[in-house]
Structure formats: C-alpha cells, structure tokens
Amino acid sequence: MPEVIRIPVVQMEQEFRRILMKFGFETKKAEQCAHIFAVNSLEGIYSHGVNRFARFTQSVKEGHINPKAEPEKKHSSGALEQWDGGFGPGPLNATFCTERAIELSAEYGIGCVAIGRTNHWMRAGYYGWKAAKAGFALIAWTNTNANMPAWGALDCHLGNNPMVLAVPYKSEAIVLDVAMSQFAYGTLNVYRLGGRELPIAGGYDAQGNLTTDPSAILETQRVLPMGYWKGSGLSLLLDILSTILSGGLSVKQITDRGSEHGLSQVFIAADISSLGNQHLIPKAISDIILDYHSSKPASERDTILYPGERVLRSRKQNTEAGIPVDQTVWREIISL
C-alpha cells in the first residue's frame, strides 16, 4: 500500500501558488488557481486536486494552457453570451464564466455563458458550490476528448463530459458532480493508486469482460457509460449543446488536436430569489431532504447521503487532520 502523509491545506495552497508563479502565472492568477486545487483536495476530490496538479503544470509547460490568457466576449444576446477562452487555464475561465452567469441571472433571472477554446476545469463541483453559496442555482457542463465508447461500441467517440447541478441549502449546498462514465478517469486513478478494486464494475478488460479492476479499465480505455445507453445518449447531447452554444470545438475536433485542450463549456445560473415562490423554497428543499434521509438503508453499512453531503464531512476532517496525500505524489509536486 502507498504511504500517505497529511498536508495542512494552507501549506498545500502555498506550494501550489509558488509553483504556478514559476510556470508563468501572475500573482493573482496563481493565488486563485492554487486556491481551487487546494479546495478540491480539502473537500476530498483528490483526483482533481493534488493528484492532478503535476499534470496541470505539464500542460502549461507543453503550451496547451496559456497562463496569461483572458476570456474575450464573442457575442451577446440578452441573457446569453458566448466567450473565447484563449486556451487559458480551465479553472480560471470556469470561475469567470460562473461569476458572469450569476451577474446575468441577477439582471435577467437566468443567465447562460458558453465558452470555447478553454481547458479542463478540474472539478465541476467547485463551480456548483461557488454559485449555490452565493444563493444561485447552477447547471454547467463541459465536453472532453473522446475517452468513452458509445453504448455497444468498442472504440471511443464520446467524451465522459462531466456536469454539475447545484442549489443552495441552508448555509451550504446540494451539489451533484458527475461524469457520464460510471467512474471518472480521475477516480479510476485514485483507486489504482490506492491499490483498490472499484465497488462495482466500471468498464471492460482486454478480454471484453466487465471488471472492477481500475488498471485493466485504464489500459483498455473502455469505461462504462453511466446508466449504459442513457449515459451514452446524454454524453452525446451535452457535446452537441456545448459545441453549438459556445461556437467552440466538439469532442471529435478536440480529439483530432492530439491532446485534450480547447474544450467547450456551458454555465447556466438561475436567481432563485427572483422567483414568485422564493420565500417557500428553503422549506420545500428541507422537506425533500428530510424525506430523502428517511430512506431505509439496504444494509447496516449503507448511509443515505444527498449529493454534496460527503464533501462536508471531508472538508471538516481534512481541515482538522490535514489533506491525505500519497507521499510519491507530494514528492513530485515539491520537485516542481
């Protein structure tokens, strides 16, 4: 088993900022990007936090991410805007789009910002939490390169196209962050790194059999679409919508570039405080969650949690004890 060490979130964020500035990020952008990676790690999404950081800097080094780029508006039509990301850092472009969608929804009730030629946003949930904590509902998604077969296919022509849905809840949020594959590639890597089997089948091995072995799935690249044909169809429509709304690249066009950059993303925010029933919304959500939590667990080991509830637990634990990091991963980061 790999040796795990605990790193305080403040130390982790400082290291990320130091490294990003060496890779050409100006101070403010380095601080913002470092904060996103650190928060993702703090909240237990290591696959798109500390475990992904070295790969992110490699993309900067290879020229796929331009740390100096700023998003530029291409077109505006009321509450709908199209932006060009200039191949800038995905987390920074996504933060900008989330904030701009919120601004539009505060003006129109709903706001939609689509951006092309951007990069991997890391963790979709970060932007859901950001919007919901500000009092807004958010739906956002991205396309990717072709990394998932269509249902019934052997080769990859779909992206696993992650999406997030988020609503405010009390002082926190309910946030669903999912890829269209049964397990995201980052999650597969976390299981592989930890030497663990998946809890359920997540893809196919070299013999075409469903398997819980993350290494076998990573080798074949035959991940299982979430909900079989349903996840396959949803992935296709998310790609179509992100491509046409942003005026950016499709999954196929991104794949043809040879590396995953130049993605297309959509951010839709809704100002729920502007609704006619806004004073009834907190109780309506609380009643739904109360009923949801009354579900009878299938076994004593099962706990019924709403999307985002596990994040609250991870945030508290990792704030107190430090963020768990594979020592090899941390050494690689420090060496940067």
Secondary structure, DSSP 8 states (H G I E B T S, - for coil): ---EEEE-HHHHHHHHHHHHHHTT--HHHHHHHHHHHHHHHHTT-GGGTHHHHHHHHHHHHTTSS-TT---EEEEEETTEEEEE-TT--HHHHHHHHHHHHHHHHHHHSEEEEEEEEE---S-HHHHHHHHHHTTEEEEEEE--SS-EE-TT-SSEEE----EEEEEEETTEEEEEEE-SBSS-HHHHHHHHHTT---SS--EE-TTS-EE--HHHHHHHT-B-BTTTHHHHHHHHHHHHHHHHHHT---HHHHHHTTSS-SEEEEEEEEEGGGSTTGGGHHHHHHHHHHHHHT---SSTT-----TTHHHHHHHHHHHHH-EEEEHHHHHHHHH-
